């Protein structure tokens, strides 16, 4: 019985890779596609990332985080040759799919991923409003609870009334440094 030839149309496919090697694998796949003259079948490889705010050392920093650690996405036509090229790229562990047959990613999912990757200034979404009770989770006042007296959404800051030495004291904290009670 002859082996069935693999051929799927052009689509986006998820490729599972060793975590931490996503950019290296994406670059290697594109270089191998060039070297083996398969740029007409492997069009693009991307590592989905988004910019998010994090608190580091008490300061807010904009950092880039992988949306799907351990995966790269390839816009390609699957043939036996392209499957073999990608599958045998160092640090690739396989395609997302059943057995050895890759499953294409739904176009709406890819559009959502691409939308998340847009280089817009990330907005801090919060449902915290004035008079809410919050607990400070980071910084000098960590563990203290208080009532929100002011919300500055543009700057991502809150004024919280806390009790320090039995005196009501307003403190300014980053929205990311509190949790709603």
Residue pairs with C-beta under 8 A, 6 or more apart in sequence:
5 79
5 80
6 78
6 79
6 80
6 83
6 100
6 101
7 78
7 79
7 80
8 77
8 78
8 102
8 104
9 77
10 43
10 75
10 76
10 77
11 75
11 76
11 78
11 104
11 105
11 107
12 73
12 74
12 75
12 104
12 105
12 107
12 110
13 73
13 74
13 76
13 78
13 95
13 96
13 97
13 102
13 103
13 104
13 105
14 68
14 71
14 72
14 73
14 95
14 96
14 103
14 105
15 25
15 29
15 71
15 72
15 73
15 74
15 86
15 92
15 94
15 95
15 96
16 70
16 71
16 92
16 93
16 94
16 95
16 96
17 25
17 70
17 71
17 72
17 91
17 92
17 93
18 25
18 70
18 91
18 93
19 69
19 70
21 91
22 47
22 66
22 69
22 70
22 71
22 72
23 47
24 91
25 72
25 89
25 90
25 91
25 92
26 45
26 46
26 47
26 72
28 89
28 90
28 91
29 42
29 45
29 72
29 74
29 85
29 86
29 89
29 92
30 42
30 45
32 38
32 85
32 89
33 39
33 41
33 42
33 82
33 85
36 81
36 85
38 81
38 82
38 85
41 76
41 77
41 79
41 81
41 82
42 74
42 75
42 76
42 77
42 82
42 85
42 86
43 75
43 76
44 74
44 75
45 72
45 73
45 74
45 75
46 72
46 73
46 117
47 66
47 72
47 73
48 66
48 67
48 68
48 71
48 73
48 113
48 116
48 117
49 64
49 65
49 66
49 67
49 117
50 64
50 65
50 67
50 116
50 117
50 122
51 62
51 63
51 64
51 65
51 119
51 121
51 122
52 62
52 63
52 64
52 65
52 122
53 60
53 61
53 62
53 63
53 122
53 124
53 156
53 176
54 60
54 61
54 63
54 176
55 61
55 138
55 139
55 174
55 176
55 177
58 138
58 139
58 140
60 156
60 174
60 176
62 122
67 113
67 116
67 117
71 96
73 105
73 110
73 113
74 86
76 82
76 86
78 102
83 95
83 100
83 102
86 92
86 95
87 94
87 95
95 102
95 103
96 102
96 103
96 105
97 103
124 153
124 156
124 175
124 176
126 153
126 175
127 180
128 134
128 148
128 151
128 158
128 175
128 178
128 180
129 148
129 151
130 148
130 149
130 150
130 151
131 147
131 148
132 147
132 148
132 180
132 181
133 145
133 146
133 147
133 148
133 180
133 181
134 145
134 146
134 147
134 148
134 158
134 160
134 178
134 179
134 180
134 181
135 143
135 144
135 145
135 178
135 179
135 181
136 142
136 143
136 144
136 145
136 146
136 160
136 162
136 173
136 177
136 178
137 177
137 178
137 179
138 176
138 177
139 173
139 174
139 177
141 162
141 171
141 173
144 162
144 163
145 162
145 181
146 160
146 161
146 162
146 163
146 171
147 160
147 161
148 158
148 159
148 160
148 161
149 159
149 160
149 161
149 170
150 158
150 159
151 158
152 158
156 174
156 175
156 176
157 172
157 173
157 174
157 175
158 172
158 173
158 174
158 175
158 178
159 170
159 171
159 172
160 170
160 171
160 172
160 173
160 178
161 168
161 169
161 170
162 168
162 169
162 170
162 171
163 169
